[in-house]
Amino acid sequence: MPQPIIRTKNLEITYNLGKENEFKATRGVTGDIYPGEVISFFGPSGCGKSTIFYSILGILEPSAGELYVDGENPYTYTPEQMVHFQTKTIGIIYQAFFLINSISVLENVALPLTFLGMNEKKRRKRANQLLERVSLEGQGDKFPTDLSGGQMQRVSVARAMVNNPKILLADEPTGNLDSVSTKQVMELLAEINETEKTTIILITHNAAQLMYAHRVFYMGDGKLKRIVPNPDKKQIAKIDRQKSMVTELDQLSKMYPYSNPTELKVKSMVNYLTQDISFDKILRMEEVIARMIERKMSKKEFYESLSQKYSQGGVGLTEAVSEVMAEKVEHILLQSEDVRRYRRRFEHNIFFSREDKIVNKLTKYVLEEFKGHMTPYRLRLLRESVRERISGVTRKEDFYAQLNKSTKEGGVGFNKVSARNITEYFEKIIIQGIEAKAKH
């Protein structure tokens, strides 16, 4: 396991310290970033993500806490050491490009090499290599104003890479670009990370860009709210797969990045219950389900809220539909308690005698979605699949595949429809049973 290339511990940055207009921009931010990772600091404007960017860059000293970049505190550097750090260790990509319009594209890319004393021939050769790398070969003699926004940002990427930095800092790099140019720039950064193993710190409030990150650092009110690994990326940081289960919540967090874990659970339950219901009623239903999930209302009160007329503050569903929904929600929430018990003990390495009983109960729950006959052999395979899924050994897709696989191939032998229904239902139980945490 490599050492972190960036480490923060209880990092706090306060503007106008000691003055009447003192403002604490970050509060106790602690996190490690490893070589070769793409990390997205994500959150709304004013959450502190750009403040961390400038602190890592070496131009905004922490008020408290610790910051180490490549094993050293940059704020102990002499002015000469800081210049070397900001030109060799760090490469910077800004939203506004910051190209010099009075010199050529090639000269813009080569400019950082000038400050290192490299001769002109070598500077031009290196700059041309990078322009080719970013698909701008033949554009070196043009001026920045002759290029499109996407091309200018690729020039700034080439300039940031010219000194072979260990770390690329990208502050809203696609904020001024259209969707086509945004995709080109993000894929370029992904390719640089893949081939050069360059660590990339991406500051963004664009949820569509989270797919490029190994991990997402969710910021809010100056705090690091949670760290979420991308299940579609091979992780560099050590992630305990069994203690950080991949569920529908991971997908929902990408769709609704500003929602907290409880809000995501509400959306998961609403997705399960609703089909042809109007948008206004769905929003009202989310409010009601939130109270039910948080156990602030009884099953009877939940039913009454669902069936009450919309004009009177209810959801406005029929009594029959309300009764079915109330029964389903209550059923899932009660069953999820067994998930919570299992996970709580499992995560604390408390191996207990009732483990088999809980697994058996969960197996019985998922079988409610299947009306056919189960042989003892198939039941044993299903029970083992349930145990592996609830322990985090397998993912949702693996669970479905094992259920759908024939018994001759070692699977449970459900048809596609039954396997899908059981998988989806079990995921709802798991999601409601997973305890919300600040970090993952």
C-alpha positions in Angstrom: 0.0 0.0 0.0 1.6 3.3 -1.1 1.9 6.3 1.2 -0.6 9.1 0.6 0.6 11.8 -1.8 -1.7 14.3 -0.1 -2.8 14.1 3.5 -5.0 16.4 5.6 -5.7 16.1 9.2 -8.3 18.3 11.0 -7.5 20.9 8.3 -9.1 24.3 9.1 -8.7 27.4 6.9 -10.1 30.7 8.3 -10.3 33.9 6.3 -9.7 37.2 8.2 -8.6 35.4 11.3 -9.2 37.5 14.4 -11.2 40.1 12.7 -14.9 41.0 12.9 -15.5 39.4 9.5 -13.7 36.2 10.3 -15.0 33.3 8.3 -14.1 29.6 8.7 -14.0 28.1 5.2 -13.1 24.5 6.2 -13.7 22.7 9.4 -11.7 19.7 10.5 -11.2 18.1 7.0 -9.3 14.8 7.3 -8.5 12.6 4.4 -5.8 10.8 2.5 -5.3 10.8 -1.3 -3.0 8.2 -2.9 -0.7 8.3 -5.9 -2.6 7.6 -9.2 -6.1 8.5 -7.8 -8.6 10.7 -9.4 -10.4 12.5 -6.6 -13.4 14.7 -7.0 -14.1 17.3 -4.3 -17.8 17.8 -4.9 -20.3 20.1 -3.5 -22.3 23.4 -3.9 -20.6 26.8 -4.2 -19.2 28.0 -0.9 -18.7 24.5 0.6 -14.9 24.8 0.9 -13.7 22.7 -2.0 -11.8 25.5 -3.8 -10.3 26.6 -0.5 -8.7 23.2 -0.2 -7.5 23.5 -3.8 -5.6 26.7 -3.1 -4.3 25.3 0.2 -2.8 22.2 -1.6 -1.4 24.6 -4.2 0.6 26.4 -1.5 -1.0 29.8 -1.6 -3.5 29.5 1.3 -1.9 28.4 4.6 -4.0 26.4 7.0 -5.1 28.2 10.2 -5.1 24.9 12.1 -4.5 21.2 11.4 -2.0 19.5 9.1 -1.4 19.4 5.4 1.2 17.2 3.7 1.9 17.0 -0.1 4.3 14.3 -1.2 5.3 13.8 2.4 6.2 17.4 3.2 4.5 20.5 4.5 4.7 23.0 1.7 4.3 25.9 4.1 7.8 25.2 5.5 9.4 25.9 2.1 11.6 28.8 1.3 10.4 31.0 -1.6 12.7 29.2 -4.0 11.5 25.8 -2.8 7.9 26.9 -3.1 8.4 28.0 -6.8 9.9 24.6 -7.5 7.0 22.8 -5.8 4.4 24.8 -7.8 6.2 24.2 -11.1 7.4 20.6 -10.7 5.2 18.8 -8.2 1.9 20.6 -9.1 0.2 21.3 -12.5 -2.8 23.6 -12.5 -5.8 23.7 -14.8 -8.2 26.6 -14.3 -11.8 27.1 -15.4 -10.9 30.4 -17.1 -7.8 28.9 -19.0 -5.5 31.9 -18.2 -3.7 31.7 -21.5 -1.6 34.6 -22.7 -3.3 35.9 -25.9 -0.3 37.8 -27.1 1.9 34.8 -27.6 1.4 31.6 -29.6 -0.2 28.4 -28.4 3.1 26.6 -28.5 4.8 29.4 -26.4 1.9 29.2 -23.9 2.6 25.5 -23.4 6.4 26.0 -23.2 6.3 29.0 -20.8 6.7 27.1 -17.5 9.9 25.5 -19.0 11.4 29.0 -19.4 11.4 29.5 -15.7 13.4 26.3 -15.3 16.1 27.6 -17.7 15.5 25.1 -20.5 16.8 26.2 -23.9 14.4 27.1 -26.6 14.9 24.0 -28.8 14.1 21.6 -26.0 11.1 23.8 -24.9 9.6 23.7 -28.4 10.1 20.0 -28.7 8.4 19.3 -25.4 5.6 21.6 -26.1 4.9 20.1 -29.6 4.9 16.6 -28.0 2.2 17.7 -25.6 0.1 19.5 -28.2 0.1 16.2 -30.2 -0.9 14.4 -27.0 -3.9 16.6 -26.6 -4.9 16.3 -30.3 -3.8 19.9 -31.2 -0.9 19.0 -33.5 -0.4 21.8 -36.1 -2.1 24.4 -33.9 1.1 25.6 -32.2 1.6 28.7 -34.3 -1.9 30.0 -33.7 -2.9 32.4 -31.0 -5.3 31.3 -28.2 -8.0 33.6 -29.6 -8.0 31.6 -32.8 -9.2 28.5 -30.9 -12.5 27.2 -29.5 -13.1 27.0 -25.7 -12.5 23.3 -25.7 -9.2 23.7 -27.6 -8.1 26.4 -25.2 -8.7 24.2 -22.2 -6.7 21.4 -23.9 -3.9 23.9 -24.3 -4.1 24.6 -20.6 -4.0 20.8 -19.9 -0.8 20.6 -22.0 0.7 23.5 -20.2 -0.1 21.9 -16.8 1.6 18.7 -18.0 4.7 20.2 -19.5 6.9 19.7 -16.3 5.7 16.1 -15.7 4.0 17.0 -12.4 3.0 14.3 -9.9 -0.3 16.1 -9.2 -2.8 17.9 -11.5 -5.1 20.3 -9.7 -8.2 21.0 -11.9 -10.6 23.7 -10.6 -13.9 23.5 -12.5 -12.0 22.7 -15.7 -15.1 22.4 -17.8 -17.1 25.2 -16.3 -16.9 27.3 -19.4 -17.3 24.5 -22.0 -20.2 23.0 -23.9 -21.1 19.3 -23.4 -19.0 18.0 -26.3 -15.9 19.9 -25.2 -16.6 18.9 -21.6 -16.5 15.2 -22.6 -13.3 15.6 -24.6 -11.5 17.3 -21.7 -12.7 14.9 -19.1 -11.7 11.9 -21.3 -8.3 13.5 -21.8 -7.8 13.8 -18.1 -8.9 10.2 -17.6 -6.4 9.1 -20.2 -3.6 11.0 -18.6 -4.4 9.4 -15.3 -4.6 6.0 -16.8 -1.3 6.2 -18.8 0.8 8.5 -16.7 -0.6 7.5 -13.3 -0.8 11.2 -12.5 -2.8 12.0 -9.4 -5.7 14.3 -10.3 -7.7 16.5 -7.9 -10.9 17.6 -9.5 -12.9 20.5 -8.0 -16.5 20.3 -9.4 -20.2 20.8 -8.7 -21.1 18.9 -11.9 -22.5 15.5 -10.8 -21.9 14.1 -14.4 -18.2 14.2 -13.8 -18.2 12.0 -10.7 -17.9 8.9 -12.9 -14.3 9.8 -13.7 -13.2 9.7 -10.0 -11.9 6.8 -8.0 -13.4 8.4 -4.9 -15.7 11.3 -4.3 -15.1 13.6 -1.3 -18.5 15.2 -0.6 -18.2 18.7 0.9 -20.8 20.7 2.7 -20.6 23.7 5.0 -16.8 23.5 5.1 -16.8 19.9 6.2 -15.9 16.6 4.5 -19.3 15.0 4.9 -18.5 11.6 3.4 -16.1 9.7 1.1 -17.7 7.4 -1.4 -15.7 5.0 -3.6 -16.8 4.7 -7.2 -17.9 1.0 -7.6 -17.1 1.2 -11.3 -13.4 2.0 -10.7 -10.6 -0.3 -9.5 -9.7 1.2 -6.2 -6.1 2.4 -5.2 -7.0 3.3 -1.7 -7.7 0.4 0.6 -11.4 -0.1 0.7 -13.0 -2.8 2.9 -15.5 -4.2 0.4 -17.3 -6.2 3.0 -17.8 -3.1 5.2 -18.7 -0.8 2.4 -21.5 -2.5 0.5 -22.3 -1.5 -3.1 -26.0 -1.0 -3.4 -28.6 1.0 -5.3 -27.6 3.9 -3.0 -24.4 4.3 -4.9 -26.3 4.8 -8.1 -28.8 7.1 -6.4 -26.0 9.2 -4.9 -24.7 9.9 -8.4 -28.2 11.0 -9.5 -28.9 13.0 -6.4 -25.5 14.0 -5.2 -26.8 16.7 -2.8 -29.1 14.2 -1.0 -28.1 12.7 2.4 -28.3 8.9 3.0 -31.8 9.1 4.5 -33.1 11.1 1.6 -31.6 8.5 -0.8 -33.4 5.7 1.1 -36.7 7.6 0.7 -36.1 7.8 -3.1 -35.3 4.1 -3.2 -38.6 3.3 -1.5 -40.6 5.7 -3.7 -39.1 4.1 -6.8 -40.3 0.8 -5.6 -43.8 1.9 -4.8 -44.7 4.3 -7.6 -45.6 3.7 -11.2 -48.3 5.9 -12.8 -48.5 8.5 -10.1 -48.3 12.3 -10.8 -45.1 14.2 -9.9 -46.9 16.3 -7.3 -48.2 13.3 -5.6 -44.8 11.6 -5.7 -43.2 14.7 -3.9 -45.9 14.5 -1.3 -45.3 10.8 -0.9 -41.6 11.4 -0.4 -42.5 13.6 2.6 -44.7 11.0 4.1 -42.3 8.0 3.5 -39.5 10.0 5.1 -41.5 10.2 8.3 -42.3 6.5 8.1 -38.7 5.5 7.5 -37.6 7.7 10.5 -40.3 6.1 12.5 -42.1 9.3 13.2 -45.5 7.9 12.3 -47.2 4.5 12.7 -48.4 2.2 10.0 -52.0 3.4 10.6 -50.9 7.1 10.3 -49.0 6.3 7.2 -52.0 4.7 5.6 -54.2 7.6 6.5 -51.7 10.1 5.0 -51.6 8.1 1.7 -55.3 7.8 1.4 -56.2 11.4 2.5 -57.2 13.8 -0.2 -54.4 15.8 -1.8 -56.2 19.0 -1.1 -56.3 18.1 2.6 -52.5 17.5 2.8 -52.5 13.8 1.9 -51.1 12.0 -1.1 -54.6 11.3 -2.6 -54.3 7.6 -3.3 -57.2 5.2 -3.2 -57.8 3.3 0.0 -56.9 -0.1 -1.7 -53.6 1.2 -3.1 -52.8 3.0 0.2 -53.4 -0.2 2.2 -51.1 -2.2 -0.1 -48.4 0.4 0.0 -48.6 0.8 3.8 -48.3 -3.0 4.2 -45.3 -3.1 1.8 -43.4 -0.3 3.5 -44.0 -1.7 7.0 -43.0 -5.1 5.8 -39.7 -4.0 4.4 -38.8 -1.8 7.4 -39.5 -4.6 9.8 -37.4 -7.0 7.7 -34.6 -4.5 7.4 -34.1 -4.6 11.2 -32.5 -8.0 10.7 -30.1 -6.6 8.1 -29.2 -3.8 10.6 -28.5 -6.4 13.3 -26.4 -8.5 11.1 -24.4 -5.6 9.6 -23.8 -4.0 13.0 -22.3 -7.1 14.4 -20.4 -8.0 11.3 -18.8 -4.6 10.9 -17.6 -4.8 14.5 -16.3 -8.4 14.0 -18.7 -9.8 16.5 -19.4 -13.3 15.4 -22.5 -14.5 17.1 -24.5 -17.7 17.6 -27.7 -16.1 16.0 -26.0 -15.5 12.7 -27.6 -18.5 11.0 -31.0 -17.6 12.4 -30.8 -14.1 10.9 -29.6 -15.5 7.5 -32.5 -18.0 7.6 -35.0 -15.2 8.3 -33.6 -13.1 5.5 -33.8 -16.1 3.1 -37.4 -16.5 4.1 -38.1 -12.9 3.4 -36.7 -13.0 -0.2 -38.6 -16.2 -0.9 -41.8 -14.2 -0.4 -41.2 -13.0 -4.0 -41.2 -16.7 -5.3 -44.2 -18.9 -5.3 -42.6 -22.1 -6.7 -41.2 -25.2 -5.0 -37.7 -25.1 -3.5 -35.7 -28.3 -3.0 -33.4 -28.5 0.1 -30.4 -28.2 -2.2 -31.6 -25.0 -3.9 -32.6 -23.6 -0.5 -29.1 -24.2 0.8 -27.6 -22.4 -2.3 -30.0 -19.5 -1.9 -29.2 -19.2 1.8 -25.5 -19.1 1.0 -26.1 -16.4 -1.6 -28.0 -14.3 0.9 -25.2 -14.7 3.4 -22.6 -13.6 0.9 -24.6 -10.6 -0.3 -25.4 -9.4 3.2 -21.8 -9.7 4.2 -20.7 -7.6 1.2 -18.8 -10.4 -0.4 -20.9 -10.1 -3.6 -22.6 -7.3 -5.4 -26.2 -7.0 -6.5 -25.2 -8.2 -10.0 -23.4 -11.2 -8.6 -26.4 -12.1 -6.4 -28.7 -12.0 -9.4 -26.3 -14.0 -11.6 -26.1 -16.8 -8.9 -29.9 -16.9 -8.6 -30.4 -17.1 -12.3 -27.7 -19.7 -13.0 -28.9 -23.3 -13.4 -28.4 -25.8 -10.7 -26.2 -27.9 -13.0 -23.8 -24.9 -13.0 -24.0 -24.5 -9.3 -26.7 -21.8 -9.2 -30.0 -21.6 -7.5 -31.9 -22.1 -10.8 -34.5 -19.3 -10.8 -35.8 -18.0 -14.1 -34.9 -14.4 -15.1 -38.1 -12.9 -13.8 -38.0 -14.6 -10.4 -34.3 -13.9 -10.0 -34.8 -10.2 -10.8 -37.8 -9.9 -8.5 -36.0 -11.5 -5.6 -32.9 -9.4 -6.2 -34.7 -6.1 -6.3 -36.8 -6.9 -3.2 -33.7 -8.0 -1.3 -31.9 -4.8 -2.2 -34.8 -2.8 -0.8 -34.4 -4.6 2.5 -30.6 -4.1 2.5 -30.8 -0.4 1.7 -33.2 0.3 4.5 -31.1 -1.8 6.9 -27.8 -0.1 6.2 -27.0 2.5 8.8 -26.3 6.0 7.5 -22.7 7.1 8.1 -20.8 10.3 7.5 -18.0 8.3 5.6 -17.9 5.1 3.6 
